[in-house]
Amino acid sequence: MKKVKVSELRPGMMYDQAVYIDPGNVLVQARQEIQARDIERLVKWGIREVETNGQLIEGEKKTAAVNLPPLAAPVSRGIPEADQIKISADYEAMRKAKISFRTVIKEAAEVIQNNYVALADNRPFDNHSILNIASNLVEEMQARRYLLLAFQTVKFPPFWSVQHTLHAACYGIHLGMALNYTRPRLQELAFGMLLMDAGMVLLPRHLKEKADKLTDNEVSAIKTHPLRGYQILIKHGKVKANLANIALQHHENFDGSGYPQSIKSGQIEESARIARIADCYTALIEKRPQRAAFLPYDAMKQMLSVQMNQFDPKLLRAMLGQLSIYPVGSLVELSSKK
């Protein structure tokens, strides 16, 4: 997508395709006029550029530029000055860290993909490299939890499944932090979640990338990946059973409706219950071959309504409490226009 500077936007401009604040947030839809208040919000939030694949529609209204204040990190009226300073400092630190974090994630994706392939080919598996990735992710997330935003601008072709694994692992760490996990426990959780889809490498590529509805036989084949992943992690990866259990159980549901063992509630290890929630949420907010990505708010509604019984309610409350009803990555305007 091409970048458009906020300073160049004018009220009345209209593009023939949607204009995005970032890949997960739409500013205006296709053929919808940009309003003065839209531009003012962007400036207030400290956003300097928007993105679009569209072309400016000729003949759009020629409106004078909006008189805008200098760009700054977003703050809100009514918040104590000391808190505003901290918010601004955290925002600026997160913005600067995003570039280096994206590099870390891309390098991690290559390491994970290579190890997945090694497992599938019965070649040596490098446990140490995966542990290093887990340790680095925990360190980054503990220092700057808003780095989850960086995933919206990272592309991993052709490793979309590895991207999902990394994305889910970071949300798992996020939830573990909310539960006051120690650093070693967070590292073990991250390690297990980075390997939870190891069994997917044993499935045909066309099956993983199929855009049409899967047949019953294809669904059954997909459902073999937790057990197959567990088996290769134990046998070839020499992974501890308690960590490999995350791969085995991350599709088990709290109400017993999951697979492959149909176990429920306390029979499922807590790490796997965390993985189930993080895996589902990230899967919903990511684009898949057969559907568009959910907006974060819609993903949470889905989990709280249609799928609620699938998750440990205590852990789900902790996750949603951390994300709020408008999760990280959502931009919100209050009724007061703040």
Secondary structure, DSSP 8 states (H G I E B T S, - for coil): -EEEEGGG--TT--BSS-EEEETTEEEE-TT----HHHHHHHHHTT--EEEESS-B-TT-----------------TTS-HHHHHHHHHHHHHHHHHHHHHHHHHHHHHHHHHHHHHHHHTT----HHHHHHHHHHHHHHHHH-GGGGGGGGG---TT-HHHHHHHHHHHHHHHHHHHTT--HHHHHHHHHHHHTTTGGGGGS-HHHHS--S---HHHHHHHTTHHHHHHHHHHHTS---HHHHHHHHHTT--TTS--SSS---GGGS-HHHHHHHHHHHHHHHHS-BTTB----HHHHHHHHHTTTGGGS-HHHHHHHHHHH-SS-TT-----TT--
